[in-house]
Amino acid sequence: MSSLSHKPTPQPGFCFAAALDRDKRPPQPVAAQPKKAP
């Protein structure tokens, strides 16, 4: 989670929402996300 902290986000709530969404979803490889994106 520290990796997200160092990343400057446009809104503090965005990070919080992302954390909640991630908790709801099953544990998946985050590395696959950027790889899939062009």
N, CA, C and O of each residue as an XYZ file, in Angstrom:
152
protein
N       0.845     -1.207      0.000
C       0.000      0.000      0.000
C       0.878      1.253      0.000
O       0.457      2.318     -0.453
N       2.087      1.114      0.508
C       2.985      2.269      0.559
C       3.242      2.784     -0.849
O       3.445      3.982     -1.048
N       3.234      1.879     -1.828
C       3.494      2.292     -3.204
C       2.450      3.308     -3.663
O       2.767      4.237     -4.406
N       1.185      3.127     -3.211
C       0.129      4.062     -3.606
C       0.323      5.393     -2.885
O       0.003      6.454     -3.422
N       0.846      5.325     -1.669
C       1.013      6.550     -0.871
C       2.002      7.489     -1.562
O       1.780      8.698     -1.631
N       3.100      6.917     -2.072
C       4.120      7.765     -2.709
C       3.573      8.362     -4.004
O       4.096      9.359     -4.501
N       2.525      7.754     -4.546
C       1.964      8.261     -5.812
C       1.034      9.439     -5.530
O       0.065      9.292     -4.785
N       1.314     10.603     -6.112
C       0.466     11.787     -5.895
C      -0.892     11.613     -6.559
O      -0.979     11.512     -7.783
N      -1.946     11.577     -5.761
C      -3.289     11.378     -6.318
C      -4.031     12.714     -6.409
O      -3.825     13.589     -5.567
N      -4.884     12.880     -7.413
C      -5.639     14.119     -7.586
C      -6.547     14.386     -6.385
O      -6.726     15.531     -5.971
N      -7.116     13.314     -5.835
C      -8.008     13.489     -4.680
C      -7.683     12.432     -3.621
O      -7.465     11.269     -3.961
N      -7.646     12.823     -2.341
C      -7.352     11.875     -1.260
C      -8.414     10.782     -1.178
O      -8.122      9.656     -0.774
N      -9.640     11.114     -1.560
C     -10.731     10.133     -1.499
C     -10.543      9.038     -2.539
O     -11.003      7.912     -2.347
N      -9.867      9.364     -3.644
C      -9.682      8.380     -4.711
C      -8.928      7.156     -4.177
O      -9.313      6.011     -4.415
N      -7.845      7.438     -3.451
C      -7.034      6.339     -2.914
C      -7.875      5.486     -1.964
O      -7.803      4.257     -1.978
N      -8.670      6.162     -1.145
C      -9.505      5.447     -0.173
C     -10.506      4.552     -0.903
O     -10.678      3.385     -0.551
N     -11.156      5.102     -1.911
C     -12.151      4.333     -2.674
C     -11.480      3.132     -3.340
O     -12.029      2.030     -3.353
N     -10.305      3.356     -3.883
C      -9.588      2.268     -4.553
C      -9.271      1.155     -3.554
O      -9.380     -0.028     -3.877
N      -8.884      1.539     -2.357
C      -8.547      0.547     -1.330
C      -9.782     -0.286     -0.986
O      -9.701     -1.505     -0.836
N     -10.922      0.388     -0.865
C     -12.155     -0.331     -0.531
C     -12.535     -1.269     -1.670
O     -12.905     -2.421     -1.438
N     -12.444     -0.778     -2.888
C     -12.800     -1.599     -4.051
C     -11.883     -2.817     -4.130
O     -12.316     -3.924     -4.447
N     -10.609     -2.583     -3.835
C      -9.638     -3.686     -3.897
C      -9.964     -4.726     -2.824
O      -9.853     -5.929     -3.063
N     -10.361     -4.263     -1.659
C     -10.688     -5.173     -0.568
C     -11.893     -6.033     -0.945
O     -11.946     -7.222     -0.631
N     -12.840     -5.423     -1.612
C     -14.051     -6.154     -2.023
C     -13.711     -7.205     -3.071
O     -14.195     -8.335     -3.019
N     -12.877     -6.814     -4.014
C     -12.511     -7.751     -5.094
C     -11.516     -8.792     -4.587
O     -10.849     -8.573     -3.576
N     -11.414     -9.921     -5.284
C     -10.482    -10.979     -4.886
C      -9.039    -10.554     -5.112
O      -8.774     -9.682     -5.941
N      -8.108    -11.154     -4.392
C      -6.687    -10.792     -4.529
C      -6.159    -11.155     -5.911
O      -6.033    -12.333     -6.246
N      -5.855    -10.141     -6.707
C      -5.342    -10.410     -8.055
C      -3.993     -9.723     -8.237
O      -3.695     -8.754     -7.538
N      -3.176    -10.213     -9.166
C      -1.846     -9.618     -9.420
C      -1.967     -8.205     -9.966
O      -2.508     -8.000    -11.052
N      -1.465     -7.231     -9.218
C      -1.555     -5.835     -9.666
C      -0.669     -5.620    -10.901
O      -0.954     -4.763    -11.739
N       0.384     -6.393    -10.998
C       1.310     -6.231    -12.128
C       0.593     -6.513    -13.447
O       0.985     -5.995    -14.493
N      -0.443     -7.325    -13.398
C      -1.174     -7.676    -14.630
C      -1.977     -6.478    -15.125
O      -2.254     -6.371    -16.320
N      -2.348     -5.588    -14.230
C      -3.155     -4.421    -14.632
C      -2.400     -3.547    -15.639
O      -2.877     -3.372    -16.760
N      -1.237     -2.993    -15.274
C      -0.494     -2.122    -16.192
C      -0.065     -2.872    -17.456
O       0.044     -2.280    -18.530
N       0.178     -4.184    -17.317
C       0.613     -4.966    -18.477
C      -0.503     -5.035    -19.517
O      -0.260     -4.893    -20.715
N      -1.724     -5.255    -19.042
C      -2.872     -5.344    -19.960
C      -3.093     -4.010    -20.678
O      -3.328     -3.975    -21.886
N      -3.015     -2.934    -19.928
C      -3.247     -1.616    -20.526
C      -2.176     -1.340    -21.594
O      -1.029     -1.762    -21.450
N      -2.552     -0.644    -22.644
C      -1.607     -0.349    -23.736
C      -0.488      0.577    -23.294
O       0.384      0.917    -24.094
